[in-house]
Protein backbone atom coordinates (compact mmCIF):
# COMPACT_ATOMS: atom_id res chain seq x y z
CA UNK A 1 0.00 0.00 0.00
CA UNK A 2 1.12 3.55 -0.66
CA UNK A 3 2.52 5.32 2.38
CA UNK A 4 2.38 9.11 2.36
CA UNK A 5 4.59 10.35 5.24
CA UNK A 6 3.00 13.80 5.14
CA UNK A 7 -0.57 12.50 5.37
CA UNK A 8 -2.39 14.11 8.29
CA UNK A 9 -3.71 12.03 11.14
CA UNK A 10 -7.40 11.15 10.73
CA UNK A 11 -8.24 12.63 14.12
CA UNK A 12 -6.80 15.95 13.01
CA UNK A 13 -8.32 15.87 9.51
CA UNK A 14 -11.79 15.04 10.86
CA UNK A 15 -11.68 17.03 14.10
CA UNK A 16 -14.63 19.24 13.06
CA UNK A 17 -16.48 16.52 11.12
CA UNK A 18 -20.06 15.82 12.31
CA UNK A 19 -20.92 12.66 14.23
CA UNK A 20 -24.18 10.91 15.03
CA UNK A 21 -22.84 9.32 18.19
CA UNK A 22 -25.61 9.07 20.76
CA UNK A 23 -28.33 10.11 18.27
CA UNK A 24 -30.02 6.70 18.45
CA UNK A 25 -29.11 6.01 22.06
CA UNK A 26 -26.03 4.80 23.91
CA UNK A 27 -26.41 1.19 22.73
CA UNK A 28 -27.01 1.76 19.01
CA UNK A 29 -25.19 -0.57 16.61
CA UNK A 30 -26.88 0.11 13.25
CA UNK A 31 -26.41 3.87 12.92
CA UNK A 32 -27.94 5.56 9.89
CA UNK A 33 -29.96 2.43 9.06
CA UNK A 34 -32.29 3.86 11.71
CA UNK A 35 -33.39 6.28 8.97
CA UNK A 36 -35.09 3.33 7.23
CA UNK A 37 -38.36 2.78 9.05
CA UNK A 38 -41.77 1.45 7.95
CA UNK A 39 -42.51 4.70 6.09
CA UNK A 40 -39.42 4.28 3.90
CA UNK A 41 -40.14 0.58 3.32
CA UNK A 42 -43.72 1.25 2.20
CA UNK A 43 -42.64 4.11 -0.09
CA UNK A 44 -40.00 1.86 -1.67
CA UNK A 45 -42.52 -0.93 -2.26
CA UNK A 46 -44.57 1.56 -4.32
CA UNK A 47 -41.71 1.61 -6.85
CA UNK A 48 -42.32 -2.01 -7.79
CA UNK A 49 -44.28 -2.20 -11.04
CA UNK A 50 -42.71 -4.59 -13.56
CA UNK A 51 -41.65 -7.40 -11.18
CA UNK A 52 -38.09 -7.41 -12.55
CA UNK A 53 -35.57 -8.79 -10.04
CA UNK A 54 -31.80 -8.23 -9.93
CA UNK A 55 -29.25 -9.76 -7.57
CA UNK A 56 -26.13 -7.71 -6.89
CA UNK A 57 -23.71 -10.27 -5.46
CA UNK A 58 -20.57 -11.28 -7.32
CA UNK A 59 -19.91 -14.95 -7.69
CA UNK A 60 -17.84 -16.43 -4.83
CA UNK A 61 -15.21 -18.69 -6.37
CA UNK A 62 -15.45 -17.15 -9.83
CA UNK A 63 -13.21 -19.20 -12.17
CA UNK A 64 -11.97 -15.82 -13.48
CA UNK A 65 -10.95 -14.74 -9.95
CA UNK A 66 -12.47 -12.88 -7.00
CA UNK A 67 -11.44 -9.23 -6.52
CA UNK A 68 -10.43 -8.54 -2.90
CA UNK A 69 -8.74 -5.77 -0.90
CA UNK A 70 -4.92 -6.17 -1.02
CA UNK A 71 -3.80 -8.50 1.77
CA UNK A 72 -7.02 -10.49 1.75
CA UNK A 73 -7.38 -13.70 -0.19
CA UNK A 74 -10.39 -14.96 -2.09
CA UNK A 75 -12.64 -17.58 -0.55
CA UNK A 76 -11.47 -21.18 -0.83
CA UNK A 77 -14.22 -23.73 -1.32
CA UNK A 78 -13.35 -27.32 -0.44
CA UNK A 79 -15.42 -30.31 -1.48
CA UNK A 80 -15.89 -32.57 1.54
CA UNK A 81 -18.23 -35.22 0.16
CA UNK A 82 -19.33 -36.13 -3.37
CA UNK A 83 -20.37 -39.21 -5.31
CA UNK A 84 -16.80 -40.52 -5.36
CA UNK A 85 -17.04 -40.99 -1.57
CA UNK A 86 -19.41 -43.89 -2.21
CA UNK A 87 -16.87 -45.62 -4.49
CA UNK A 88 -15.17 -48.75 -3.17
CA UNK A 89 -13.35 -47.77 0.10
CA UNK A 90 -14.77 -44.21 0.06
CA UNK A 91 -15.70 -42.27 3.23
CA UNK A 92 -19.41 -41.89 2.43
CA UNK A 93 -21.61 -43.31 5.20
CA UNK A 94 -24.30 -45.86 4.34
CA UNK A 95 -27.81 -44.61 5.14
CA UNK A 96 -31.01 -46.63 5.14
CA UNK A 97 -32.58 -46.15 1.71
CA UNK A 98 -29.26 -45.44 -0.02
CA UNK A 99 -28.92 -41.66 0.53
CA UNK A 100 -25.82 -40.03 -0.99
CA UNK A 101 -25.06 -36.31 -0.71
CA UNK A 102 -22.58 -33.53 -1.49
CA UNK A 103 -21.01 -31.37 1.23
CA UNK A 104 -18.53 -28.53 1.03
CA UNK A 105 -17.11 -25.71 3.13
CA UNK A 106 -15.51 -22.33 2.52
CA UNK A 107 -12.62 -20.59 4.19
CA UNK A 108 -13.30 -16.94 3.48
CA UNK A 109 -12.66 -13.39 4.60
CA UNK A 110 -16.01 -11.99 5.65
CA UNK A 111 -15.05 -8.94 3.58
CA UNK A 112 -13.74 -11.07 0.70
CA UNK A 113 -16.80 -10.88 -1.54
CA UNK A 114 -19.89 -8.69 -1.93
CA UNK A 115 -20.29 -7.60 1.63
CA UNK A 116 -21.74 -5.41 4.36
CA UNK A 117 -19.20 -3.78 6.65
CA UNK A 118 -20.11 -3.74 10.34
CA UNK A 119 -20.06 -0.22 11.79
CA UNK A 120 -17.18 -1.25 14.04
CA UNK A 121 -15.04 -2.25 11.04
CA UNK A 122 -12.79 0.87 11.04
CA UNK A 123 -11.69 3.49 13.56
CA UNK A 124 -9.11 6.03 14.72
CA UNK A 125 -8.42 7.64 18.11
CA UNK A 126 -9.31 4.38 19.86
CA UNK A 127 -13.05 4.79 19.29
CA UNK A 128 -15.42 3.02 16.91
CA UNK A 129 -19.01 3.93 15.94
CA UNK A 130 -21.08 5.58 18.71
CA UNK A 131 -17.94 6.16 20.76
CA UNK A 132 -17.45 2.54 21.80
CA UNK A 133 -13.90 1.72 22.85
CA UNK A 134 -11.84 0.17 20.06
CA UNK A 135 -10.69 -2.46 22.58
CA UNK A 136 -14.20 -3.94 22.15
CA UNK A 137 -12.90 -5.23 18.78
CA UNK A 138 -10.24 -7.44 20.39
CA UNK A 139 -10.95 -11.09 19.56
CA UNK A 140 -14.16 -10.15 17.72
CA UNK A 141 -16.51 -7.17 17.75
CA UNK A 142 -18.42 -6.98 21.04
CA UNK A 143 -20.05 -3.74 19.86
CA UNK A 144 -21.25 -2.66 16.40
CA UNK A 145 -20.62 -6.04 14.78
CA UNK A 146 -22.48 -7.07 11.64
CA UNK A 147 -24.97 -9.10 13.68
CA UNK A 148 -27.38 -6.22 14.55
CA UNK A 149 -27.38 -5.08 10.90
CA UNK A 150 -28.18 -8.64 9.83
CA UNK A 151 -30.93 -8.92 12.43
CA UNK A 152 -32.74 -5.78 11.24
CA UNK A 153 -32.10 -6.19 7.48
CA UNK A 154 -31.87 -3.31 5.03
CA UNK A 155 -34.95 -2.32 3.02
CA UNK A 156 -35.60 1.01 1.34
CA UNK A 157 -35.65 3.08 -1.81
CA UNK A 158 -32.33 2.91 -3.65
CA UNK A 159 -31.09 5.00 -6.53
CA UNK A 160 -28.54 3.80 -9.06
CA UNK A 161 -25.99 6.49 -9.90
CA UNK A 162 -24.28 5.26 -13.03
CA UNK A 163 -21.14 7.40 -12.88
CA UNK A 164 -19.38 5.47 -15.64
CA UNK A 165 -22.24 5.99 -18.10
CA UNK A 166 -22.73 9.59 -16.93
CA UNK A 167 -19.09 10.29 -17.83
CA UNK A 168 -19.53 8.48 -21.14
CA UNK A 169 -17.04 5.77 -20.27
CA UNK A 170 -16.93 1.99 -20.02
CA UNK A 171 -15.40 2.25 -16.54
CA UNK A 172 -13.87 4.84 -14.26
CA UNK A 173 -10.09 4.74 -13.94
CA UNK A 174 -7.65 4.19 -11.13
CA UNK A 175 -7.75 7.07 -8.58
CA UNK A 176 -10.56 8.88 -10.44
CA UNK A 177 -12.76 10.83 -8.05
CA UNK A 178 -16.27 12.21 -7.87
CA UNK A 179 -18.10 14.33 -5.34
CA UNK A 180 -21.62 14.58 -3.96
CA UNK A 181 -22.21 17.32 -6.54
CA UNK A 182 -21.28 14.84 -9.29
CA UNK A 183 -23.74 12.35 -7.78
CA UNK A 184 -26.51 14.95 -7.86
CA UNK A 185 -25.65 15.91 -11.45
CA UNK A 186 -25.67 12.24 -12.45
CA UNK A 187 -29.05 11.74 -10.78
CA UNK A 188 -30.51 14.81 -12.51
CA UNK A 189 -29.19 13.60 -15.89
CA UNK A 190 -30.82 10.22 -15.25
CA UNK A 191 -34.10 12.00 -14.47
CA UNK A 192 -34.32 10.78 -10.87
CA UNK A 193 -33.10 13.27 -8.27
CA UNK A 194 -31.70 11.84 -5.03
CA UNK A 195 -34.19 12.02 -2.15
CA UNK A 196 -33.57 12.15 1.56
CA UNK A 197 -32.90 8.69 3.06
CA UNK A 198 -32.14 7.11 -0.33
CA UNK A 199 -29.74 4.18 -0.40
CA UNK A 200 -27.06 5.21 -2.90
CA UNK A 201 -25.78 2.62 -5.37
CA UNK A 202 -22.84 3.90 -7.40
CA UNK A 203 -21.57 2.20 -10.54
CA UNK A 204 -17.99 2.70 -11.72
CA UNK A 205 -17.49 -0.65 -13.49
CA UNK A 206 -13.86 -0.35 -12.28
CA UNK A 207 -13.61 -4.05 -11.43
CA UNK A 208 -13.86 -4.79 -15.16
CA UNK A 209 -10.13 -4.02 -15.07
CA UNK A 210 -9.54 -6.78 -12.50
CA UNK A 211 -10.95 -9.32 -14.93
CA UNK A 212 -9.03 -7.81 -17.83
CA UNK A 213 -5.64 -7.29 -16.13
CA UNK A 214 -5.39 -10.09 -13.55
CA UNK A 215 -2.66 -9.53 -10.91
CA UNK A 216 -1.44 -6.35 -12.66
CA UNK A 217 -4.69 -4.81 -11.44
CA UNK A 218 -3.14 -4.49 -7.96
CA UNK A 219 -0.05 -2.53 -9.09
CA UNK A 220 -0.32 0.99 -7.67
CA UNK A 221 -3.69 0.02 -6.20
CA UNK A 222 -5.89 3.11 -5.91
CA UNK A 223 -9.57 2.65 -6.63
CA UNK A 224 -11.80 5.37 -8.01
CA UNK A 225 -14.57 6.73 -5.83
CA UNK A 226 -16.02 9.45 -3.69
CA UNK A 227 -13.46 11.85 -2.29
CA UNK A 228 -13.60 13.47 1.15
CA UNK A 229 -14.56 17.08 1.69
CA UNK A 230 -16.33 18.62 4.69
CA UNK A 231 -19.16 19.56 2.30
CA UNK A 232 -19.59 15.97 1.13
CA UNK A 233 -19.80 14.69 4.70
CA UNK A 234 -22.33 17.39 5.58
CA UNK A 235 -24.37 16.45 2.48
CA UNK A 236 -24.53 12.80 3.62
CA UNK A 237 -25.60 14.06 7.04
CA UNK A 238 -28.26 16.44 5.69
CA UNK A 239 -29.57 13.85 3.21
CA UNK A 240 -29.68 11.23 5.97
CA UNK A 241 -28.11 8.64 3.66
CA UNK A 242 -28.40 5.24 5.40
CA UNK A 243 -26.29 3.01 3.16
CA UNK A 244 -23.64 3.53 0.47
CA UNK A 245 -23.32 0.68 -2.02
CA UNK A 246 -20.69 0.53 -4.78
CA UNK A 247 -19.12 -1.88 -7.24
CA UNK A 248 -15.57 -1.21 -6.01
CA UNK A 249 -13.68 -3.03 -3.28
CA UNK A 250 -13.75 -0.15 -0.79
CA UNK A 251 -16.38 2.39 -1.91
CA UNK A 252 -14.17 5.50 -2.03
CA UNK A 253 -10.95 6.67 -3.66
CA UNK A 254 -8.36 4.60 -1.78
CA UNK A 255 -5.90 7.44 -1.13
CA UNK A 256 -7.30 10.94 -0.89
CA UNK A 257 -5.54 12.93 -3.66
CA UNK A 258 -5.64 16.07 -1.50
CA UNK A 259 -3.79 14.67 1.52
CA UNK A 260 -2.77 11.03 0.90
CA UNK A 261 -4.91 9.62 3.74
CA UNK A 262 -6.31 6.12 3.17
CA UNK A 263 -10.07 5.50 3.37
CA UNK A 264 -11.04 8.83 4.90
CA UNK A 265 -14.74 8.29 4.19
CA UNK A 266 -14.79 4.93 5.92
CA UNK A 267 -14.13 6.99 9.02
CA UNK A 268 -16.05 10.20 8.27
CA UNK A 269 -19.16 8.32 7.09
CA UNK A 270 -19.09 4.92 8.80
CA UNK A 271 -17.33 5.57 12.13
CA UNK A 272 -18.70 9.07 12.63
CA UNK A 273 -22.12 9.21 10.94
CA UNK A 274 -23.01 5.51 11.11
CA UNK A 275 -23.49 5.12 7.34
CA UNK A 276 -23.33 1.44 6.42
CA UNK A 277 -21.00 0.53 3.54
CA UNK A 278 -21.63 -2.23 1.02
CA UNK A 279 -18.85 -3.21 -1.37
CA UNK A 280 -17.88 -5.31 -4.40
CA UNK A 281 -21.39 -5.45 -5.86
CA UNK A 282 -22.02 -6.39 -9.48
CA UNK A 283 -24.20 -3.69 -11.02
CA UNK A 284 -23.86 -4.56 -14.69
CA UNK A 285 -27.25 -6.15 -15.38
CA UNK A 286 -29.09 -3.62 -13.25
CA UNK A 287 -27.32 -0.70 -14.96
CA UNK A 288 -28.08 -2.02 -18.43
CA UNK A 289 -31.72 -2.38 -17.48
CA UNK A 290 -31.90 1.12 -15.95
CA UNK A 291 -30.40 2.59 -19.13
CA UNK A 292 -33.10 0.80 -21.10
CA UNK A 293 -36.20 1.49 -19.03
CA UNK A 294 -35.10 4.77 -17.43
CA UNK A 295 -36.14 3.58 -13.93
CA UNK A 296 -33.24 4.47 -11.66
CA UNK A 297 -35.08 4.25 -8.31
CA UNK A 298 -36.34 0.94 -6.96
CA UNK A 299 -36.92 -1.30 -3.96
CA UNK A 300 -33.66 -2.57 -2.41
CA UNK A 301 -33.54 -5.47 0.05
CA UNK A 302 -30.42 -6.87 1.69
CA UNK A 303 -29.80 -9.21 4.59
CA UNK A 304 -26.17 -9.88 5.48
CA UNK A 305 -25.48 -13.07 7.40
CA UNK A 306 -25.88 -13.13 11.18
CA UNK A 307 -22.24 -13.63 12.13
CA UNK A 308 -21.63 -13.23 15.87
CA UNK A 309 -18.86 -10.64 16.50
CA UNK A 310 -18.32 -10.34 12.72
CA UNK A 311 -16.71 -7.23 11.25
CA UNK A 312 -18.59 -7.85 8.01
CA UNK A 313 -20.62 -10.41 6.15
CA UNK A 314 -21.21 -11.64 2.62
CA UNK A 315 -24.52 -10.58 1.15
CA UNK A 316 -26.58 -10.93 -2.00
CA UNK A 317 -28.63 -7.72 -2.21
CA UNK A 318 -31.83 -7.87 -4.24
CA UNK A 319 -33.33 -5.05 -6.32
CA UNK A 320 -36.96 -5.23 -7.41
CA UNK A 321 -38.48 -2.92 -10.01
C1 LIG B 1 -11.10 -1.93 4.56
O1 LIG B 1 -11.72 -1.24 5.32
C2 LIG B 1 -9.64 -2.09 4.72
O2 LIG B 1 -11.67 -2.57 3.59
P1 LIG B 1 -13.21 -2.79 3.19
O3 LIG B 1 -14.05 -1.70 3.74
O4 LIG B 1 -13.15 -2.81 1.74
O5 LIG B 1 -13.63 -4.09 3.78
Boltz pocket constraint, residues with backbone or C-beta under 6 A from the ligand:
constraints:
  - pocket:
      binder: B
      contacts: [[A, 69], [A, 111], [A, 117], [A, 121], [A, 122], [A, 249], [A, 250], [A, 251], [A, 263], [A, 266], [A, 279]]
      max_distance: 6.0
